[in-house]
C-alpha cells in the first residue's frame, strides 16, 4: 500500500505504525492549507519576516532565503518552518494581494477569468464562433458617459459586419464587406445579396445602387420620394447669398445627387424672417436656374412661412453628380432664417 494518497499526496497511517498521530496531523496540516486555497501573493520571491500561522505563498521562478530551490511550489508557514506543497493542474486559489481568482495551468498560476479559448452562454461555442450567447436579449451599457462597440478587421479587403439571419441563412448585412465603404444589403435566399445603400468611405457620398422604391412614377430612380435638406443662416441675407443643404454652410455647394433624377416639386420653409417678399433659386452646381425659383412673403411674426414650386407638368432633370444649393435671388428685409427645402423626385 502506498504511504501517500494518489491525488493530494496526504500521508496515510501504515499498519502497526508508531506515533500514528504524527502522520495524521501532517495530513490535517496539508488539508488545512490546500482546502479553499488562499494565497497571500503569487509569484513571491522573498519570505516575509513575520509570517502568520497557516499563511501560504505561491512561489515564483527564483525564490530566495528559506524558499530557495522551491520554485513554483506553495509555501505554507507551519509555526516554526515552511512546508512546501506541489500545486497540481487545475487547482484554484484566491489571491489576497490582487483580489483575483487564479488557476494553476501549464505549470503556472494564471487568471481564472482573464481568457478563455471558447465561451458559450446558454449555448455551445465552437472553433468558429468562439463566443456564443443564447438569450432573449443582450445588453451592452455604459460604464461612464457612453459605450462604444468595436468590430475590427485586419485589412481593407476583409469584412467586418453585422449579419442578420433567418433559420441560419443570411437575410441582411450591414458593415464594410470586402472594402471600407459602408453598405446595407439584403438577400432573399442567403446567397445573392443586393446593395440597398452604400456610403463611400472617401467622400461620404451615398449611393442607392438599386434605386428607391416609391408610390409615384417609375420613370426615375427616386420613384415619387420626397427628400428634405436642411440649411441654416443666422445673419441677414441679401441677393446672391448661398444656403447649402445638409451641412449648414453658407458659401459651398450642398449634397451631390448620386443618380439621374427629375424634380417635380420643391417646398421651402422659412422661419424668423421679417416682412417682405424674398425669393430663392434652387441652384445646380452653383448655376442658378430661374425655373427653380420659389418665393416667400414673410409676415415677420416668426411663424413658419412656406412656398411651393410645382414642376409636375414639366419635371426638371438633375443629372447624377449634381450638387444642390439654395441661392437668395432677391429680398426685402429677411433678417434671420432657418430653411428646409423639400425636393420631390419623379
Secondary structure, DSSP 8 states (H G I E B T S, - for coil): --SB-TTT--B---TT-SSHHHHHHHHHHHHHHHTT-EES-EEE-S--TT--TT-EEEE-TT--GGGTT-TT-EEEE-SSSEEEE---TT-EEEETTTTEEEEEETTEEEESSS--S-EEESS---SS-SEEE--S------SSS--------SSTTSEEEEEEEETTEEEEEEEEESSSSEEEEEESSSS-EEEEEEE-TTT--EE-TT----SS-TTSTTTT-EEEEEEEE-S---TT-EEETTT--SSS---EE-S-EEEEEEEEEEES--SEEEEEEEEETTB--GGGEEEEEE-SSSS-EEEEEE-GGG-EEE-TTEEEEEEEEE-S---SEEEEEEEEE-
